[in-house]
Amino acid sequence: MTLQIKSTSSEQTEKLAEQIGARLRGGETIELVSDLGGGKTTFTRGLSRGAGSSERVASPTFTVSKEYSAPKFKIVHFDFYRLGEAGIVADELAEVAGDPQYVTVIEWGDSVKNSLPSKLFTVSITQTGENTRSITIEYPEELKYLVEGIA
């Protein structure tokens, strides 16, 4: 299933992610696809806040992963940009992906495609102007609850 949304600001992108974050149950894996500076960390910030976390979200580009606590689960945010291949980090990903005690967020996931679960919620963000983005969300029927009521 696919949902297409236009965003006219980073605040609007963050608000969309916050709405999705409020619907998270735990166990979801979210892949973020975008160019550098496209809004992946902004999306993660909104997702985390919507899930109830008050922690400051920052890009894990140099640390590969960061973890944020929310009331019902932990959010593990991976960024594979600097890795040619995932190596041992793929094992860490395999441990948390699909676990109901975690929500897994992945940036630059090409090197771990084989480790990703089949029930994947993919958010593709394409810059269409200086402040505008086209956001395409692809998801299986089982994850429809994440976008119900969002237009």
N, C-alpha and C positions, 0 to 999 in steps of 0.2 A: 504494500500500500504506500501511497505517496501523498505528501502534503507540501504545497508550495506557499511560501510566505514572503512578502516584501518587508524589509526593515529600512527605516529612514534614519536611524541613529543607533549608536552603540547602546543607549539606554533602552531602546525598543527591543533590540536583540537580547539584552540582559533580562528584560521583563518576560519575553517569550520563554527563555530558559528557566526563569523563576517559576513560571506556571507549570512547566514540565517537571521541574524539581519537586514541586509540591505533590505531584502524583506518583513519585517514585516509591516503590515498595521494598526494594532491596533485591539484589540478584541481577539487575539489568546491566547490560554492557552497551555503552554509547560510544560510537566512533565519530570523531569530529574531523571533517575534511575541509581544508581551506588552504590558500596560499599563506605565506608568512604575513603576519599582521592582519589576517582576514577576520579575526573575531573569535577564535577558538577559546582563548583564555577568558574573554568577556562572557562567552556563553557558559563556560564552566563556573564562573563567578556567580551568575544568575542561578544556575542549576543548584549549586551548593547552598545559596541563600534560601531558595525555594524549599530545599530539603530540611531546612532548619539549622544549618551550620552558621555560626557567627565568626568562623575563622577567616582570615585574609587569604584569598586565593591568588596565587602567583603562578606563572608559567614554570613547569618543571623541566624546561629545556636542558639546563645544565646538571640537574640532579636525576633526571630520567623519570622519577616518580615522586609524588607528594600525596599525603593522606590527610583528609579532613574529617572531623567527627560531626555527625548529624545525630539527632535523637534516636533514630531507628536503625541506623547503619553507619558504616564508614564509607567515604568516597575516596577511591584510589584513582589518582589522575596520572596517567602515563604520557610521556612525550618521547617518541622514538626518533625524533628528527636527527639527532647527532649519531645515531647508531646505524651502521650499514647492515648489520644483522642483530637481532635481538639478544642472542646468546642466553646467558643465565637469567636475564630479565624476563624472557619468555616463560620461564618456570614460575616466576613471581606472578606474572599475568595469569597463567593457568591456574594458580592456587586461588585467586580471588574472583576471576570471571565466572559469573553464574552463581556464586555463593550468596545466599540471601542476607548475609551480614555485611555485604559490600555492594556498592554501585561502582562499576568500573568505567572510567572515561579514558579514551585513547585518542591521542593526536599522532599523526604521521604513522599510521598502523600498517603500512605496506609490508614491513619486515616481519609482522606477526599475524598476517592474514590467516595462516593455517592454524593458529592458536585461538582464533576468535570463535565464540559460540555461534550457532546457526541463528539463534534469536538475537539479532543485532539491530540496534536502533542507530541509524546513520544520519548525521546532520551535515549536509554539505553547504558551506557558506561561500558565495561568490560575490566579490565586490563588483557592483554595477555603476558606482559613482564614488565621489569623494567620501560621502557619508552613507551611501545606500548599499544594501546587500540583498541578494536573492538567497533565501534559505530553503533548501529542499530537504525534507525529512522522509526517509524511507524506513519502513518498519513492517514486521510481520503482524498478522492478526492478533497474536498473543500480547503484543505491546501497544495495541490501539488505545488502551486506557491512558497512556501518557499524553495523547493529543486530543482526546475527546473534548469537545467544547471550545477548542482553540481555533480561531479563524485568522 
